[in-house]
């Protein structure tokens, strides 16, 4: 198996965060089903495909191993770890609970002690909206546009978390977020449309200081993403025991 779906190599260029960008792309391919459980991951092939040296690929794989997304095999390298449908549902349930609580706290803060956060959130939302429009006009957009949208969406959620003023809870939400495949979502017209609605509903709740409405809006936003991903993974027979998965394939 190639480390993707037959796409041309997409060089990532240089930069201090290159291992993180490689990890993001590999995480996205694993969680979107492009790299099936049991697929062997070869450092040299991945480096060639992504247009980077083997060093950031190794660092990225070590990061993914720490997240239990790949397993290291003695003298054989890395293999994509098994993930069940329940595992994916659990990850989203945790993310929905954590981010919903943060949104509720942010609503209280915006309505009382930190009203300036609302203007910042609207700025982040405007940038997300701009990139959503770019992706809409380009049928999902190229890799770099998708990564830019994923970064902007992360910035919006990070701003909500900062408004909540709960640093450790935000850290936990950030850990759970690592399991979400951002490029899968940015390429989805359904997700882009739902994101516009979710952001508008959330911002209205924050402006009104309505904690429960903010909690519901954020949780629904996360669970909409869950439903899209599970439907996709069901369609491609991603789960353990599905006949489409061949653990002898290599990437």
C-alpha positions as CSV (number, residue, x, y, z in Angstrom):
1,X,0.0,0.0,0.0
2,X,1.3,3.5,-0.8
3,X,1.2,6.0,2.1
4,X,-1.9,7.7,0.7
5,X,-4.2,6.9,-2.2
6,X,-2.0,7.2,-5.1
7,X,-1.6,11.0,-4.8
8,X,1.5,12.7,-6.1
9,X,4.1,13.6,-3.5
10,X,3.4,16.9,-1.7
11,X,6.7,18.3,-0.5
12,X,6.4,20.0,2.9
13,X,9.5,22.2,2.7
14,X,11.7,23.1,5.6
15,X,10.9,24.5,9.0
16,X,11.5,24.0,12.7
17,X,8.1,22.3,13.0
18,X,8.6,19.9,10.1
19,X,8.3,16.7,12.3
20,X,5.0,18.0,13.6
21,X,3.7,18.7,10.1
22,X,4.7,15.2,9.0
23,X,3.0,13.7,12.0
24,X,-0.1,15.7,11.2
25,X,-0.3,14.4,7.7
26,X,0.4,10.8,8.7
27,X,-2.2,11.1,11.5
28,X,-4.7,12.4,9.0
29,X,-4.1,9.5,6.6
30,X,-4.4,7.0,9.4
31,X,-7.6,8.4,10.9
32,X,-9.2,9.0,7.4
33,X,-8.5,5.3,6.5
34,X,-5.9,6.0,3.8
35,X,-3.4,4.1,5.9
36,X,-5.1,1.0,7.1
37,X,-4.4,-0.8,10.4
38,X,-1.5,-3.2,9.9
39,X,0.1,-1.2,7.2
40,X,3.9,-1.2,7.5
41,X,5.4,2.3,7.4
42,X,8.8,2.7,5.7
43,X,10.7,5.7,6.7
44,X,12.5,6.0,3.3
45,X,9.3,5.7,1.2
46,X,7.5,8.2,3.4
47,X,10.3,10.7,3.2
48,X,10.5,10.4,-0.5
49,X,6.7,10.9,-0.9
50,X,6.6,13.9,1.4
51,X,9.7,15.5,0.0
52,X,11.6,15.5,3.3
53,X,14.6,13.7,4.8
54,X,14.2,10.6,6.9
55,X,14.9,12.4,10.2
56,X,11.6,14.3,10.5
57,X,9.8,11.2,9.4
58,X,11.4,9.2,12.2
59,X,10.5,11.9,14.7
60,X,7.0,12.0,13.5
61,X,6.6,8.2,13.8
62,X,7.9,8.3,17.4
63,X,5.3,11.0,18.2
64,X,2.6,8.8,16.7
65,X,3.8,5.9,18.7
66,X,3.5,7.9,21.9
67,X,-0.1,8.6,20.8
68,X,-0.7,4.8,20.2
69,X,-1.4,5.3,16.5
70,X,1.5,3.2,15.3
71,X,3.5,0.3,16.9
72,X,7.2,-0.2,16.7
73,X,8.3,-3.7,15.6
74,X,11.8,-4.9,16.5
75,X,14.0,-4.7,13.5
76,X,11.0,-4.1,11.2
77,X,10.1,-0.5,11.7
78,X,6.6,0.8,12.3
79,X,3.1,-0.5,11.6
80,X,-0.3,1.3,11.8
81,X,-2.0,0.3,15.1
82,X,-5.4,-1.4,15.2
83,X,-8.3,0.9,16.0
84,X,-11.9,-0.2,16.6
85,X,-15.1,1.7,15.9
86,X,-15.6,2.1,19.6
87,X,-12.1,3.6,19.9
88,X,-12.9,6.3,17.4
89,X,-16.3,7.0,19.1
90,X,-14.7,7.2,22.5
91,X,-12.1,9.8,21.3
92,X,-14.9,12.0,19.9
93,X,-17.0,11.6,23.1
94,X,-14.0,12.7,25.2
95,X,-13.4,15.7,22.8
96,X,-17.0,16.7,22.9
97,X,-17.2,16.6,26.7
98,X,-14.0,18.6,27.2
99,X,-14.6,21.2,24.5
100,X,-18.2,21.5,25.5
101,X,-17.2,22.3,29.1
102,X,-14.6,24.8,27.9
103,X,-17.2,26.5,25.7
104,X,-19.6,26.8,28.6
105,X,-16.9,28.4,30.8
106,X,-15.9,30.7,28.0
107,X,-19.6,31.9,27.8
108,X,-19.6,32.8,31.4
109,X,-16.2,34.6,31.1
110,X,-17.2,36.5,28.0
111,X,-20.4,37.6,29.6
112,X,-18.6,38.9,32.7
113,X,-14.9,39.0,33.3
114,X,-13.4,38.8,29.7
115,X,-15.7,40.5,27.2
116,X,-12.8,41.4,25.0
117,X,-12.4,37.7,24.1
118,X,-15.5,37.9,21.9
119,X,-13.9,40.3,19.4
120,X,-10.8,38.0,19.2
121,X,-13.0,35.0,18.6
122,X,-14.8,36.9,15.8
123,X,-11.5,37.7,14.2
124,X,-10.5,34.0,14.3
125,X,-13.9,33.0,12.8
126,X,-13.5,35.5,10.0
127,X,-10.2,33.9,9.0
128,X,-11.8,30.4,9.1
129,X,-14.6,31.8,7.0
130,X,-12.2,33.2,4.4
131,X,-10.4,29.9,4.1
132,X,-13.7,28.0,3.9
133,X,-14.6,30.1,1.0
134,X,-11.2,29.4,-0.7
135,X,-11.7,25.6,-0.2
136,X,-15.3,25.8,-1.5
137,X,-14.0,27.5,-4.7
138,X,-11.3,25.0,-5.2
139,X,-13.2,21.8,-4.5
140,X,-11.5,21.3,-1.1
141,X,-8.3,23.1,-2.2
142,X,-4.7,22.0,-2.4
143,X,-2.8,20.5,0.5
144,X,-1.4,23.9,1.7
145,X,-4.9,25.5,1.7
146,X,-6.3,22.6,3.7
147,X,-3.5,22.8,6.2
148,X,-4.1,26.6,6.5
149,X,-7.8,26.0,7.2
150,X,-7.0,23.3,9.7
151,X,-4.6,25.7,11.4
152,X,-7.2,28.5,11.5
153,X,-9.8,26.2,12.9
154,X,-7.4,25.1,15.6
155,X,-6.8,28.8,16.3
156,X,-10.5,29.4,16.7
157,X,-10.9,26.6,19.2
158,X,-7.7,27.6,21.1
159,X,-9.2,31.1,21.5
160,X,-12.4,29.6,22.9
161,X,-10.3,27.6,25.3
162,X,-8.2,30.6,26.4
163,X,-11.4,32.5,27.1
164,X,-12.5,29.7,29.4
165,X,-9.5,30.4,31.6
166,X,-9.0,26.7,32.4
167,X,-5.5,25.9,31.4
168,X,-5.3,22.2,32.4
169,X,-8.7,21.4,30.9
170,X,-7.6,23.1,27.7
171,X,-4.5,21.0,27.7
172,X,-6.5,17.8,28.0
173,X,-8.7,18.9,25.1
174,X,-5.6,19.5,23.1
175,X,-4.4,16.0,23.7
176,X,-7.7,14.6,22.5
177,X,-7.6,16.9,19.4
178,X,-4.5,15.1,18.2
179,X,-6.6,12.2,17.2
180,X,-8.8,14.2,14.8
181,X,-7.9,14.1,11.0
182,X,-8.0,17.8,10.1
183,X,-7.3,17.4,6.3
184,X,-10.1,14.9,6.0
185,X,-12.5,17.5,7.3
186,X,-11.2,20.5,5.4
187,X,-11.7,18.5,2.2
188,X,-15.3,17.7,3.0
189,X,-18.0,20.1,1.7
190,X,-20.4,18.8,4.4
191,X,-18.0,19.6,7.2
192,X,-17.3,23.1,5.8
193,X,-21.0,23.8,5.6
194,X,-21.6,22.5,9.2
195,X,-18.6,24.4,10.5
196,X,-20.1,27.7,9.3
197,X,-23.4,27.0,11.1
198,X,-21.6,25.7,14.3
199,X,-19.4,28.7,14.6
200,X,-22.3,31.1,14.2
201,X,-24.4,29.3,16.8
202,X,-21.5,29.2,19.2
203,X,-20.6,32.8,18.8
204,X,-24.3,33.8,19.4
205,X,-24.3,31.7,22.6
206,X,-21.0,33.2,23.8
207,X,-22.2,36.8,23.1
208,X,-25.4,36.0,25.1
209,X,-23.4,34.5,28.0
210,X,-25.5,31.3,27.6
211,X,-23.2,28.6,29.0
212,X,-25.5,25.6,28.2
213,X,-26.2,26.8,24.6
214,X,-22.4,27.2,24.1
215,X,-21.8,23.7,25.5
216,X,-24.4,22.2,23.2
217,X,-23.1,24.1,20.1
218,X,-19.5,23.0,20.7
219,X,-20.4,19.4,21.5
220,X,-22.6,19.2,18.4
221,X,-19.8,20.6,16.3
222,X,-17.4,17.8,17.5
223,X,-20.1,15.1,17.2
224,X,-20.9,16.2,13.6
225,X,-17.3,15.5,12.8
226,X,-17.6,12.1,14.5
227,X,-20.6,11.2,12.4
228,X,-18.9,12.2,9.1
229,X,-15.7,10.2,9.9
230,X,-17.5,7.1,11.1
231,X,-19.7,7.0,8.0
232,X,-16.6,7.3,5.9
233,X,-14.7,4.6,7.7
234,X,-17.7,2.3,7.6
235,X,-17.9,2.8,3.8
236,X,-14.3,1.8,3.2
237,X,-14.5,-1.2,5.6
238,X,-11.7,0.2,7.8
239,X,-12.4,-1.8,11.0
240,X,-10.5,-4.8,12.2
241,X,-11.7,-8.0,10.5
242,X,-12.8,-6.1,7.4
243,X,-11.7,-7.9,4.2
244,X,-10.2,-4.8,2.7
245,X,-7.4,-4.6,5.2
246,X,-4.2,-6.5,4.3
247,X,-1.7,-6.4,7.1
248,X,1.1,-7.5,4.8
249,X,0.9,-4.3,2.7
250,X,3.7,-1.7,3.0
251,X,3.9,2.1,2.8
